Amino acid sequence: MTKKIECRTPRAGEWIRVNPDPKYRSEVALVRSDTDDRAYCLVSPEIVSALEERRPGIIEYSVLFLTCNRDNEHFLWPVRQPVPEAHFVYRAMEEWICFSSLQ
């Protein structure tokens, strides 16, 4: 059985938590869709350099954080690297935060 999980930023007004365990985040290379700015494609590490040669700047290096909202819906939150220690994703590892109040 395959389960889909969204890859997105938190919605305005959404309360979220981030799992603090390093096993629940991953450094990845992403490409945004040409047709939908909210859609991402995960790039295999084997083709990153070839893609960068052909289309410089297309790849976004990010960390995907497993995130949960108050309705117990999980999603992957892509945060561009480097992720500063002051980023509120780290605060969400310790407490519930409301995304709209942080922007």
N, C-alpha and C positions, 0 to 999 in steps of 0.2 A: 504494500500500500504506500503510495506516495502522498506526502503532505506538502502543500505549498506554503511558503512563508514569504511575506512581503519584505522588500528592501526599500526603506523609506526613512525620512526624517519624521520625528513626532509631529502630530497635528497640533494646531493652536488650541490651547486649553486642555490638552491631553495630559493626564497624570501618568508618569512612567517611572520604572525602576530598571536598572541595568545590573545584570549578574556580575559580581566583582571577581569571580573566578577567572583567571586567565584562559582557561579552557573554553570559555564562552565568548571569545573574541578572536579575530584573526586579521592579520595584515594581508591585504589583497590589492590587486590591480583591477580597476573598473573602467569601463567605457560607457558614457551616457549615450542613449539612443538618439539618433538624428531626428526622429519624428516625435518622441515623447521625452521631454526633459526630466521626467520623474522616473524613467525606466533605465535600468543599468544592465550591462552585460559583464559577467565575470570573465577575466582574461586569464588563460592558462599561462603559468610561469614560462613555459617553453617558447611561447610566441611573443612575449612582451618586447624583447629587443627588436625583433623584426617589425612589429607594429609601430614602435617608436621611430624606427628608421623611415617607414613609409608615411606616417602621419604624426609628426612631432607634436607633443602637447595634448594628444587625444586621451592618453591614459591618466586617470586620477588614482594616485596611491592613497589608500584609505585603510581605516581599521573598521571592520564590521563588528558591532557590539550587539549581542543578543539582548533584546529589550522586551519588557512586558508592560502592558497598560493595566488599569484597574479592572478592566473586563476580562483579564487573563488572556488577552490576545498577544501573541508573541510576534515580533518583527525584528529584522536586522536593520540597525541604524548605521549607515555609512558616515564616518567622520574623517575628513581629509587629514592626511599626515603632513607634518607632525602634529600630534594632538597635544596641545599645551596642558600642563598640569592643572591650570586654572579652568579648563573647559568644564562645563556643567555636567558632562557625561560622567565625570568622576564623582560629583556630588550625588548623582542618581544611583551610584553604587552603594550609597549609605542611607538614602532616604527617598521617599516618594517626592517627585518634583513636578510642578505644573509647567509645561513647556512654554505657554504663552507669557508667563510672568518672568521668563528669563531672557526674552528677546528684546 
